[in-house]
Amino acid sequence: MQTRSLLLLLALSAASAVGAGITLKVNQPARSLPAGVKLFADLATQQGVVARITLTQGKETLTLVRQGDTWGLAEKSGYPVAPEKIRQILVDLTEAETLEGKTSTPELYARLNVDEGENSSSRRLTLYGDKGAVLADVILGKLRASAANAAALGIDKPMLYLRKAGEAQAFLVESRLNPKVAALDWLAKDLFDLPQEQVSAVTLTGADGAIIEIARAAEATPPDFIVTNPPQGRVSKKGWDVSGVAATLEAMTLEDVRAAASLPADAPKAQSRFTLTDGAPITLSLVNADGADWAVFEGENTALKVTQGWAYKLPGYKLERLQKSMTDLTEEPKS
C-alpha cells in the first residue's frame, strides 16, 4: 500500500513539473530571431546613399537632409548639423544587435514604449535613400539599464527596446542608439574663435546712435583695453569691465539660429565693429526681433565663412558685453 502511494505521488509530481514547464514555455517571449543578430546589417554598405533622416516623437519631427558632403536640419532652414552626430546614428543603427525577442502583441507595446501615435513617447527613426527608398524604419522604445552587478561581471551593455515599423515583433537590443528629438542637440554650435589678443579696437554703436570707442592701452601688459572717448568728467574703467568687450569673439558659439533673411528689415539694431591686428574687421549687428536679440556677422574675414546668411542667438554673457553702456564702462576720476 505504501509502495502504491509513493508511486502515485511521484507520478503526480512529474505531471506537475511537466505542466509547469509547459506554462513557462508559453509565457516566455517569442523569438523570431536568435540573439546576436544585427537587425540593420545591410546599412553597413548603404550608409553612403542615405540622403534623408527623419526622427519623430509625438507631434515633433526633425528632418536631417544631406546637402552634398554635409547635412542640414530642415527645421532650421538647412543649418549645418554636427557631422559626428550623423555618423554616430548610422553606426549605432548598423550595430544594433538582438539580445532577445519580446512581445509581438500590440496591446503590450506601450509597456516597452514601442507603440505609435501622438501620445506615445516612442521615437520613430526613418532613413531614406537619395531616390526616396526607405532604407530603415524603426520604433525606438525604452532604454534599459543593465543588471546592477553586470558591470562588475564585465557584461555591462547599453540596451533598449525597439521594433521595426510594420512588423509585430519587438526586441531587446544591444545598442547606444538614443537620438534626441530636439533641434538644438543636432546643430554644429561652434562658430569661430578669435582671441582677445587679435583685437586692437572695438566700436560699440547703440540702437540710439550712442558711440563708445574702445582701444588697446599700449602701455598695459598683458593687453588691456580702455574707453578712448569718455564723456567729460569721467574716465575709462580698467580691467575686465572694458577688456571683456574685446574678448567677445573668443570661443563664439550659438544657442539658436535662423536665416538672416527672416529678420525684419526695420527692426532695432545695434552694432559692434571689431578691428583686428590680423585680418579684415568684423561687424556684429544685434537685431531685436520676436522678443530676442539676434547676432548677424558681416565682413570679409575668413572666420565668418560659416556665418554667412545666418542670424544667431548668442549666450547671455556675450550679449551683456556687447550691450555695455558708457555708464557701465566709465567712472568718475578717483581722487
SULCORKA-V682332 format. One record per pair of residues at least 12 apart in sequence whose ideal C-beta (glycine too) atoms are under 10 Angstrom apart, sorted by the first residue. I is the first residue (numbers start at 1). GAP is how many residues later the second one is. Records with the same first field share a line. If there is no record, write none. Layout:
BEGIN
I: GAP  GAP
END
This chain:
BEGIN
28: 72  73
29: 71  72  73  74  75  140  141  142  143
30: 70  71  72  73  74  75  138  139  140
31: 67  69  70  71  138  140
32: 66  69  72  135  136  137  139
33: 65  67  68  136  138
34: 64  66  67
35: 62  63  64  65  66  136  137  138  139
36: 61  62  63  138
37: 59  60  61  62  134  136
38: 55  56  57  58  59  60  135  136  137
39: 54  55  56  57  58  59  97  99  123  125  132  134  136
40: 50  52  53  54  55  56  57  87  95  96  98  124  135  137
41: 53  54  55  56
42: 52  93  94
43: 47  48  50  51  52  53  84  92  93
44: 46  47  50  51
45: 49
46: 44  48  81  83  87  89  90
47: 39  40  43  44  46  47  80  88
48: 18  42  82
49: 17  78  79  80  81  82  84  86
50: 14  16  21  36  39  40  43  77  78  79  80  85  86
51: 13  14  15  16  20  76  77  78  79  80  81  82  84
52: 12  13  14  19  22  74  75  76  77  78  80  83
53: 12  13  18  28  33  36  37  40  72  73  74  75  82  83  126
54: 20  70  71  72  73  74  83
55: 34  68  69  70  71  85  124  125  126  127  131
56: 60  62  66  67  68  69  70  83  125
57: 61  63  64  65  66  67  68  83  122  123  124  125
58: 59  60  61  62  63  64  65  123
59: 59  60
60: 15  58  63  121  122  123
61: 13  14  63  120
62: 12  13  14  19  61  117  118  119  120  121  123  124
63: 12  15  63
64: 17  21  22  25  63  115  122
65: 13  16  63
66: 15  20  62  64
67: 13  14
69: 14
70: 13  16  118
71: 12  14  15  16  115  117
72: 114  115  116
73: 110  111  113  114  115  184
74: 109
75: 108  111
76: 107  108  110  111  180  181  182  183  234
77: 180  181  182  183  184  185  232  233
78: 181  231
79: 104  107  108  109  175  177  178  179  180  227  230  231  233
80: 106  107  108  177  226  230
81: 102  104  105  106  107
82: 103  104  105  106  107  108
83: 105
84: 104
85: 94  95  100  101  102  103
86: 100
88: 88  89  90  91
89: 36  38  87  88  89  90  97
90: 37  46
91: 84  85  86
92: 33  66  83  84  85  86  87
93: 32  34  42  43  45  47  69  82  84  86
94: 42  81  83
95: 78  79  80  81  82
96: 40  42  44  64  66  75  77  78  79  80  81
97: 60  74  76  77  78
98: 64  71  73  74  75  76  77
99: 45  58  60  72  73  74  75  76
100: 59  71  72  73
101: 68  69  70  71
102: 12  39  59  60  61  67  68  69  70  71
103: 58  60  65  66  67  68
104: 59  63  64  65  66
105: 63  65
106: 62  64
108: 62
109: 13  30  32  52  54  59  61
110: 12  31
111: 30  31  50  59
112: 27  29  30  32  48  49  50  51  58  59  60
113: 26  27  28  29  30  47  48  49  50  57
114: 24  25  26  27  28  46  47  48  49  50  51  55  56  57
115: 24  26  48  55
116: 23  47  49
120: 19  21
121: 20  21
122: 16  17  18  19  20  39  40  41
123: 15  16  17  18  39  54  55  56  57  58
124: 13  14  15  16  39  41  57
125: 12  13  14  15  37  40  52  54  56
126: 12  39
134: 31  32
136: 28  29
137: 27  28  29  30
138: 24  25  26  27  29  35  39
139: 22  23  24  25  26  27  28  31
140: 20  21  22  23  33  35  37  38  39
141: 19  20  21  22  29  30  31  32
142: 17  18  19  20  30
143: 15  16  17  18  32  33  34  35
144: 13  14  15  16  17  28  29
145: 12  13  14
146: 12  13  28
157: 15  16  17  18  19
158: 15  16  17  18  19  20
159: 13  14  15  16  17
160: 12  13  14  15  16  17  18
161: 12
162: 13  15
183: 73  74
184: 70  71  72  73  129
187: 67  68  69  70
188: 65  66  69  118
189: 63  64  65  66  67  68  123
190: 61  62  63  64  116
191: 58  60  61  62  63  66  104  106  112  113  115  116  119  121  123
192: 57  58  59  60  61  90  105  109  110  111  112  113  114  115
193: 56  57  58  59  60  110
194: 53  54  55  56  57  58  80  82  84  85  88  107  109  110
195: 28  51  52  54  55  56
196: 20  26  27  28  29  47  48  49  50  51  52  53  54
197: 19  25  26  49  50  53  80
198: 25  48  51  52  76  77  78  79  80  81  105
199: 15  16  17  24  26  44  46  47  48  49  50  51  75  76  77  78  82  83
200: 14  15  16  23  25  46  74  75  76  77  78  81
201: 12  13  14  15  24  27  45  72  73  74  75  76  80
202: 12  13  14  23  25  40  43  44  45  46  47  70  71  72  73  79  80  82  119  120
203: 12  25  26  68  69  70  71  72  78  80
204: 23  41  66  67  68  69  80  117  118  119  120  121  122  125
205: 64  65  66  67  68  78  80
206: 62  63  64  65  66  80  117  118  119  120
207: 60  61  62  63  64  79  80  81  116
208: 60  62  117
209: 61
210: 60  115  116
211: 18  60  115
212: 15  16  17  18  24  30  33  60  112  113  114  116  117  118
213: 13  14  15  16  17  23
214: 12  13  14  15  22  28  29  31  32  58  60  61  110  115
215: 12  13  14  21  27  31  60
216: 12  27  30  59  61
217: 19  21  25  26
220: 18  19  23
222: 21
223: 20  23
224: 12  14  15  16  18  19  22
225: 13  14  15  16  17  18  19  20  21  22  104
226: 12  13  16  17  103  104
227: 14  15  18  97  99  101  102  103
229: 97  101
230: 96  99  100  101  103
231: 95  96  99
233: 97  99  100
234: 92  93  95  96  97  98  99
235: 95  96  97  98  99
236: 90  93  94  95
237: 91  92  93  94
238: 93
240: 81
241: 80  83  87  88  89  90
242: 79  82  86  87  88
243: 78
244: 73  74  76  77  80  85
245: 27  29  75  76  77  78  79  83  84
246: 28  75
247: 71  74
248: 24  26  34  36  47  66  69  70  71  72  73  74
249: 23  25  27  33  35  48  52  54  69
250: 68
251: 64  67
252: 32  43  45  51  55  60  62  63  66
253: 59  61  62  65
254: 41  53  56  57  58  59  60  61
255: 37  57  58  59  60  61  63  64
256: 36  38  55  56  57  58
257: 37  38  50  53  54  55  56
258: 31  32  34  36  52  53  54  55
259: 50  51  52
260: 25  27  34  35  36  37  38  47  48  49  50  51  52
261: 48  49  50
262: 27  28  32  49
263: 22  24  25  26  27  31  33  48
264: 23  24  25  26
265: 22
267: 18  19  20  21  22  23  26  27
268: 18  19  20  21  25
269: 16  17  18  19  20  24  25  27
270: 14  15  16  17  18  23  52  53
271: 12  13  14  15  16  25  27  51
272: 12  13  14  23  49  50  51  52
273: 12  25  26
274: 23  25  27
276: 23  25  27
278: 23
279: 20  21  22  23  24  25
280: 19  20  21  22  23  24
281: 17  18  19  20
282: 15  16  17  18  19  21  22  25
283: 13  14  15  16  18  21
284: 12  13  14  15  20  23  28  30  34  38
285: 12  13  26
286: 25  28  33  36  37
287: 24
289: 22
292: 19  21  22  27
293: 18  19  20  21  26  29  30
294: 16  17  18  19  20
295: 12  15  16  17  18  19  23  24  27
296: 12  13  14  15  16
297: 13  14  15
END
